[in-house]
């Protein structure tokens, strides 16, 4: 009711903060996910039905990755600890991401630690270890808007949107009923259609908030982005990227697995889980299909585990 009654800019920020602070327990981990680059041509490796790509198109590259996110603060069940984990930087950090590429050989060992500050005005700290250079370097904030590892998406496109709220102006556009995969039936996401980039799955009609966001800094490659955000889970169902000629440039469809049944004894730890993203560049007609190949789990972590996995000082030590 407050969102509906507010001015469109204020309502847009309300939806944004609700999405960022949705229930996610301590975060999640996917031991193996793939980024598959598909072109609408036939002179490369054809799409492979055994790999879950049942349509046409050609695979030009596939990367395998490990991903883990941990939330350090704003944890509702830790009221006696000021709602944060007992690690040194939980008083300043909201969450940390750790990513490591496992294959192919030319990117194997490349790893990232992303640190999101509790101060919404502070830039993310993104550190990357390159095994070819054998050193750790800092990502600039604007590099987050560049193509990530040659894909059709950026670091801020993950899960539909993973950027900082205050890097954008938000505008609430209302509500729409949207068809998307809110509770996948597939163990591993499947693609079909002319270029294997349409999810072959159980689709549902869901009530979604619709918001438009525009970057506050000049030179951002996207003129605007329109997000369709599930009203119940606050997962981003669908994202449209708009270019500077006011045309749809890219589309990003997110595949989710629904939370556990509320009668399940572990329901308090149950989370709507990311399972895949289908990104299409409508200008080049290329696509990037990102899929979880292993289960998405939401583990509880001890402080010692957090320090070991998410430490920037450990990036170059190898795992």
N, C-alpha and C positions, 0 to 999 in steps of 0.2 A: 504493500500500500504506500509506503514512503517513497519507493522508487517511482511508482506511477504518478504520485503527486508532485514530485520534484521537477525543477527545471531540467532540460535535456542534458546539460553539461554535468550538473550535480548528480543526476540519475545515472549517467554514464560512469562516473567515478564510483558510485555505490556498487554497480554491477561489477566493475573491475576489482574492487577490494574484496567483494564476496568471492569472486573467482580465485583470486590469489590466496585467500585464507580459507578455502574450502577444507573439509575434513580430509586429511591425507595421512593420519597416524604419524609415524616417524619418517615417512618417505617410502621409496620403493626401489627395487633392484631387478634388473634383467641381465642374466649372465651372458646371454647371446642374443643380439639383434642384428639384422642385416639391413643395409641400405643398397637397394638394387636400382641401377640407372637403366631406364628403358627408352629406346628411341623407336620411332615409327618407321623403321627400315628393316630390310631383310638380309643385309650383307654382313651382319655380325652374328653373334651367338643367338639363336632363336630362343624366345621365352620357353621355359621348361615346365610342363605340367607336373612333373615329379617334384618340382620346387614350389608348387602352388600357384604358378602363373599359367592359367589355362587359355588365355587369349593369344593375340598376335604380339607384334613388336619384337625388338631385339635387345638383349642384355648387353650393354657395353662395359659395365663394371659392377662389381658387387663388393662391398666392404662389410666386414664383421666387427662388431663392437660390443664391449661390456659397458653397462650404465648403472650408476647407483646414485640416488639422491637421499640426503639425510636432512631433516629439519632439526635445528638446534634450539629454537625458541618458539614461543606462542603455542606451547604444548599443554592442552587443557588439563590433562591428568597429573601434571607436575606442579600443582599449586604450592606445595611445601618447598619447592626449589625455584620459586619465582617463575614458574612455567617454562623452565629451560633445562637442558641437559647439563650435567656437571662437567663441562669441558671449558678450557680457558677463554675461548672466543665466543661463547654462546651469549654473552651480554652485548655483543655488537653484530653478530651474524644471524641471519634468518635461516638460510639453508646453504648447503654445499652440494655440488655435483661432482662426481668423478666419472670420467669417460676414458676408456682405453680401446684403441683399435687393435684387433687380433689378427686380421688378415685383410688384403693380401700382403705379400712380403714387403712391398714398397712403403706401406704405412704402418706395418706392425710395430707396436711399441709406442706409437704416438699417443700421448695421453693429455688430458685436460683436468684441471681443478677450477671450478667456477664457484665463487663466493658471493652470495647476495647479502648485502648489508641490511641491518634493521632500519637504518636511516634511509627513507625512500628517496632522498636527494643524492645519496652517495652512489658513485659508479660501482658496477660489479667489478670484482677482481677476477680476471680470467688468465690463468697461467697455462702454458702449453709446453710439454717436453717433446722435442723432436729428436728421435734417435740418430738421424743422419747428421744433425748439427751437434748432438750430444750436449745440449744445453736447454735451460728453461728460459722462455721469454714471455713477456706480458702482452696479452691481446689489448689493443685499444678498444674503446667503447664502440667506435664506428665500424670496426671489423665485425662486430656481431651482426651487422646488416649485410655483410658480404656472403657469397655462396659458401656454404659449409662443406668442406672436403669435396668440392666440385659438384655437389648435388643441386637440385632445384630449390632447396630450402636454405634458410639461414639458421644461425644459432638461436635467434629469437622466434623461429617458427615452430620449434619443437612443441608437440602437444597442441598445435593450433596457435598458441602464443605463449612465450616464456620470457618476454621482455620485462622491463621495469615500468610500472604504471605511470610514473611521473615523466617518462620520456615522451609521453603522448598526451594529446588532448582527446577527451572521450565525449561522445555524444550518444545519448540513448535514443534509439529509433523505434522502440516499441517491442511487441512480442509477435512471434510467428511460430507456426507448427512446422517442424523440420523433420525430414526423413533421413535417418542416419543409423549407424550400427552402434546402438547404446549398450547392447549386451550380446557380444559375439557368441556364436555357437561353434566357431572354429577354434581348434587348438592352436593352429598357425593360420594367420590371415591368408585368404585366397583371393586371387585377382582374375577377372575375366573381361570380356569385351574386346574390341579391336586391338587394343594395346595392353591388355592385361592390367588395366589400372582402375577398374571398377570393383569394389569389394563384393565378392560372392559370399553372401552371409545373410543373417537374419536382420532385416531392417525394421525400424520402428518409427512411428510418428511421435515426436516429442515436443513439448512446449518449451520454447527457447526465448531468452532475451536476445535482442539484436542491438549491437552497439557499433558505432563507427569510431575509429581512432586514427589520428594523424600525428606524425612525428613533430616534436617541438624544435628539432634542428634541421636547418636547410641542408639539402643535398642527400637526404635519405632516398634510397632507390625506390621506395614505395610512396606513392602519393597518399594512399589511405589503405586501411584494412577494415573489413566488416566481419565481425565475429558473431556467430550464433551460439549462445551459451545455454546449455541445458538448465532449466529452472530448478530441477530437483537435485542434480548432482553437481552442478556448476562446472562440469566438463565442457570443453569447447567442441561442439559437434562439427562445425564447419567454419572455414575461414576463406574469405575472398580477398585477394590482393588487387588493388586498383592502381593503374599506372597514371602518368601525368596527362594523358589524353582522355582520362575519365572512362577507361575501358577496363574490364576484368582481365588481369594479366595472369594470375595464378589462382588455383583453387586448392584447398587443403582439407581433405576429409579425414577425420579422426575416428578410429575404431576403439571402442571401449568394451570392457567386461564389467557387468553390473556388480554391485555389492552383494554380499552374502544375504541369504534369507534372514529376516530379523529374528527368527526363532533359533538361529544358530548360536551356540554358546560363545563363539568368538566374534559376535556381531560388532562389538565396540571397536574391533580392529579392522573391520571390513571397510574396504575402500573401492570406489569405482576406479578400475585399473586400466591404464593405457595398454593397448595391444598392437596398434599400428597406425600409420599415417600414409595416405596416398596423395602425393603432391603432383599437380599437373601445371606445366608452363604452357599456356595457351598460345603464346607467340611462337615458341620453338617447336611445340607439340611434343616435347620431351617430358618425362615424368621420373620421379624418384619414389620408390615404394619402400617404406620403412616398416619392418615387421619384427615383432618379438618372436624369436625362435625357441626360447625357453619360457618358463612360467614367469609371470610378473608377481613378485612376492613383496610383502610389506613387513620386513623384519624389525624387531626391537634390537637396538644396539647398545652395548656397553660403552662407556666413555673411552676405554682403551681401544676398542675396535674403531671408533670414530677417529681417534687420533692417528691410528695406523693407516687407515684407508684414505682419509681426506686431507692429509697434510701436504702442503705445497713442497715442503722440504724433502718429502719422499718421492717426488715425481721422477727424479733422475736416477733413483736407486734401483728401478726395475722391479717387476712383480712376477 
